[in-house]
Amino acid sequence: MHPRNPHLYFFSPTGGTQRVAGLFAENLNAADACTDITVHAEAKTFSADDCLLVFFPVYGGRVPGPCLARMRALRGTDTPAVLVAVFGNRAVDDALLEMRNTLTPQGASHPVIKPRSHA
Ligand SMILES: Cc1cc2nc3c(=O)[nH]c(=O)nc-3n(C[C@H](O)[C@H](O)[C@H](O)COP(=O)(O)O)c2cc1C
């Protein structure tokens, strides 16, 4: 399989999603590739050799608006993206779909993962 450069982005107002992103980073040996976009996100463009992992919480069945706003700063070029929705065991509702619909026009393609919150 073609190796890709992982880039982990997390939005985590109360820390639960950050914990999940940290576990992924640890297991991928990619602690240096973690970016916290809870408060701010720098504009960045990724290539097809990159792999974006996006961690976000579900609030009221949605992706928090500020999280979607930060994600709009990112651009890809057929960049694979893994979407990880962290939720409190009620429901993900359409949050993964919402994130996919935000990122797809920006150049990403993605599978999805739905960890439950252990907070
Ligand atoms: C305002 C608010 C709304 C939430 N809405 C949902 C929800 O719709 N479904 C669900 O399963 N969990 C919901 N949760 C639980 C969060 O998704 C869960 O605690 C998540 O880990 C929070 O992420 P964070 O700690 O990174 O902010 C909600 C939590 C809060 C504070």
The ligand as an SDF file (V2000), in Angstrom:
LIG
                    3D

 31 33  0  0  0  0  0  0  0  0999 V2000
  -24.1740   20.7900   24.0140 C   0  0  0  0  0  0  0  0  0  0  0  0
  -23.8920   19.3180   23.8040 C   0  0  0  0  0  0  0  0  0  0  0  0
  -24.6370   18.6070   22.8530 C   0  0  0  0  0  0  0  0  0  0  0  0
  -24.3990   17.2260   22.6510 C   0  0  0  0  0  0  0  0  0  0  0  0
  -25.1470   16.5540   21.7150 N   0  0  0  0  0  0  0  0  0  0  0  0
  -24.9380   15.2160   21.5450 C   0  0  0  0  0  0  0  0  0  0  0  0
  -25.7150   14.4870   20.5820 C   0  0  0  0  0  0  0  0  0  0  0  0
  -26.5280   15.0210   19.8370 O   0  0  0  0  0  0  0  0  0  0  0  0
  -25.4880   13.1440   20.4790 N   0  0  0  0  0  0  0  0  0  0  0  0
  -24.5980   12.4800   21.2750 C   0  0  0  0  0  0  0  0  0  0  0  0
  -24.4860   11.2590   21.1700 O   0  0  0  0  0  0  0  0  0  0  0  0
  -23.8190   13.1580   22.1550 N   0  0  0  0  0  0  0  0  0  0  0  0
  -23.9650   14.5110   22.3130 C   0  0  0  0  0  0  0  0  0  0  0  0
  -23.1900   15.1910   23.2060 N   0  0  0  0  0  0  0  0  0  0  0  0
  -22.0660   14.5100   23.8460 C   0  0  0  0  0  0  0  0  0  0  0  0
  -20.7580   14.8660   23.1060 C   0  0  0  0  0  0  0  0  0  0  0  0
  -20.8220   14.5110   21.7350 O   0  0  0  0  0  0  0  0  0  0  0  0
  -19.5710   14.0990   23.7390 C   0  0  0  0  0  0  0  0  0  0  0  0
  -19.5140   14.3600   25.1240 O   0  0  0  0  0  0  0  0  0  0  0  0
  -18.2600   14.5000   23.0640 C   0  0  0  0  0  0  0  0  0  0  0  0
  -17.2430   13.6660   23.5820 O   0  0  0  0  0  0  0  0  0  0  0  0
  -17.9020   15.9500   23.3670 C   0  0  0  0  0  0  0  0  0  0  0  0
  -16.6800   16.2290   22.6990 O   0  0  0  0  0  0  0  0  0  0  0  0
  -15.6300   17.2390   23.2960 P   0  0  0  0  0  0  0  0  0  0  0  0
  -15.3300   16.7660   24.7360 O   0  0  0  0  0  0  0  0  0  0  0  0
  -14.4340   17.0780   22.4260 O   0  0  0  0  0  0  0  0  0  0  0  0
  -16.2210   18.6110   23.2560 O   0  0  0  0  0  0  0  0  0  0  0  0
  -23.4010   16.5530   23.4170 C   0  0  0  0  0  0  0  0  0  0  0  0
  -22.6530   17.2920   24.3590 C   0  0  0  0  0  0  0  0  0  0  0  0
  -22.8890   18.6530   24.5490 C   0  0  0  0  0  0  0  0  0  0  0  0
  -22.0620   19.4170   25.5750 C   0  0  0  0  0  0  0  0  0  0  0  0
  1  2  1  0
  2  3  1  0
  2 30  2  0
  3  4  2  0
  4  5  1  0
  4 28  1  0
  5  6  2  0
  6  7  1  0
  6 13  1  0
  7  8  2  0
  7  9  1  0
  9 10  1  0
 10 11  2  0
 10 12  1  0
 12 13  2  0
 13 14  1  0
 14 15  1  0
 14 28  1  0
 15 16  1  0
 16 17  1  0
 16 18  1  0
 18 19  1  0
 18 20  1  0
 20 21  1  0
 20 22  1  0
 22 23  1  0
 23 24  1  0
 24 25  2  0
 24 26  1  0
 24 27  1  0
 28 29  2  0
 29 30  1  0
 30 31  1  0
M  END
$$$$
